Amino acid sequence: MHVSSQQHAADRLLDAIERMAAPACVGLDPVLERLPDAIGPRTTDAAASLAAIETFCLGVLDAVTGAVPCVKLQAACFERYRHRGVELMHRLIAAADQRGLEVILDAKRGDVGISAEHYAAGLFDEHVSTRAAGAEAADDRPDWVTINSYLGADGIEPFLRRGHGAFALVRTSNPGGDALQSTCIVGNETGAATVAERVAVIVAASGDTHLGHRGFSSLGAVVGATKPQDAARLRELMPRQIFLVPGYGAQGATASDIMPCFDQHGRGAIVSASRSVIFAFKPGDGAWRDTVREAALAFADEIGTTVRLR
Amino acid sequence: MHVSSQQHAADRLLDAIERMAAPACVGLDPVLERLPDAIGPRTTDAAASLAAIETFCLGVLDAVTGAVPCVKLQAACFERYRHRGVELMHRLIAAADQRGLEVILDAKRGDVGISAEHYAAGLFDEHVSTRAAGAEAADDRPDWVTINSYLGADGIEPFLRRGHGAFALVRTSNPGGDALQSTCIVGNETGAATVAERVAVIVAASGDTHLGHRGFSSLGAVVGATKPQDAARLRELMPRQIFLVPGYGAQGATASDIMPCFDQHGRGAIVSASRSVIFAFKPGDGAWRDTVREAALAFADEIGTTVRLR
């Protein structure tokens, strides 16, 4: 988000999606072992590793700009390099912002209210000293962050700042997610039948006081594409939430799996693909950026067509 | 943890607790506004703020050494300063290690398996370049980290590394925690009656393959002291988990509230107090370190006496 823009986060994201007719997001989950051969060196030195990851991520950002409206950075891939990784992560957020991309930081933060305030300050306050000297107004703050709402509403609220938003984990796409999230709860007046649906009710209530002009909230929801059977009900329980839908591509979800995440106008969700796009090349592919761009374009076209925006 | 020590994390923590006869942990949640007047300056400059926080935290570490066996760093208080804060956080972990303290990093991380691996690598791999040059074998890796288990077992397993451990959030001490965690679930063969109890069953199962010589697991559980009515049942469901019990002191829990977290021998839990100890002084208190030490000693004595270790 450009510093000058104080537009509601949901309005801004939905506008960006419509401009490109593609509710598609490319996930940056860089790992050293899968970088193209052209980007060396393979090393155990942290500084050299991070330089290679930076080169790769900037190449991916160039490749996907104009193909998708949004990127999602996986914080864990950067935090594994501790402070140096965190510094790089924010530089890449600024680089994505300069390219006009909306940015989601996939950090899955969650704590009690006072600690959530600290996390939100770290992400959304201006940190002038970390911005590139002399650069024009690139913003190293993410537009959105993913959060974990196991601690309830007081851990959510601090992230809902003017111009920014959060996606709360509701239904995740991983194998272990079912054990808790699919557990049936005792019926109550909210209409929730599972743990994930109970979280959905909490998220819908928290988000209702943060609506943009287009009727969607700056509190969205993570709803994995690998759980299509659950998505329709979650859509009903969370009519004002933008769904961030991971699990497409490498995790096995197909185009028809994602349909229930959208409303009848093909709105209200954004589908994320990571490895199937950013690692679309063979290791020795000298034109790996072109290959990533083609994969991003194909992904955007597939999603845009599926939801009939194209 | 000293690099040379590969003792099981649970054995090491229980030994440390018994050596001091105090299952007590002091939480470092430093905030600029509450530092003693003697530590200046009050400033909006990030570097100066962090220098003040470092001075304060080192003073607290000196003050609590010999009073309690363990400290807990709140990651959010450091991450609000981004990379510089992360660097300081690991320096303070090393400083705590040098003083012989067990260290819990309260980071509440949680993600799918592959991302959890990255987080675990960032915390528990050796990062030689970040260790103080010339320092003797201080270790800047935490002994334990808190994690969020909403994503299930595959997000837990990566944190259970040799010599390290994790405390999974089960029942939190904040006001909003009830909305989800107290929700009643449909009865099943596991005996869990609420969402928190369902998480407890998942945690107990995941932890059972990581037991130390003393019968406790390197997968522990966070169980807030403000929920004594729940603690007894959670103790039954998680007989092999060490409970990390926040909420004592500033959050209102009393000595009798914590009793159900321990087994009949006064073992299996460690109680954490943060603000009531580290901010025990008045702003102008020139001897604030002594005041913190007295508060830590009183806290340790109160807990040690309550569970009849003293």
Interface residues (C-beta under 8 A of the other chain):
Chain A: D29 V31 A46 A47 Q74 A76 C77 E79 R80 Y81 R82 H83 R84 G85 V86 E87 H90 D106 K108 R109 G110 D111 V112 G113 I114 S115 A116 E117 H118 Y119 A121 G122 D125 H127 S129 T130 N148 S149 Y150 L151 G152 A153 D154 G155 I156 L169 T172 S173 N174 P175 G176 G177 D178 A179 L180 Q181 T183 C184 I185 V186 V195 R198 V199 I202
Chain B: D29 V31 A46 A47 Q74 A76 C77 E79 R80 Y81 R82 H83 R84 G85 V86 E87 H90 D106 K108 R109 G110 D111 V112 G113 I114 S115 A116 E117 H118 Y119 A121 G122 D125 H127 S129 T130 N148 S149 Y150 L151 G152 A153 D154 G155 I156 L169 T172 S173 N174 P175 G176 G177 D178 A179 L180 Q181 T183 C184 I185 V186 V195 R198 V199 I202
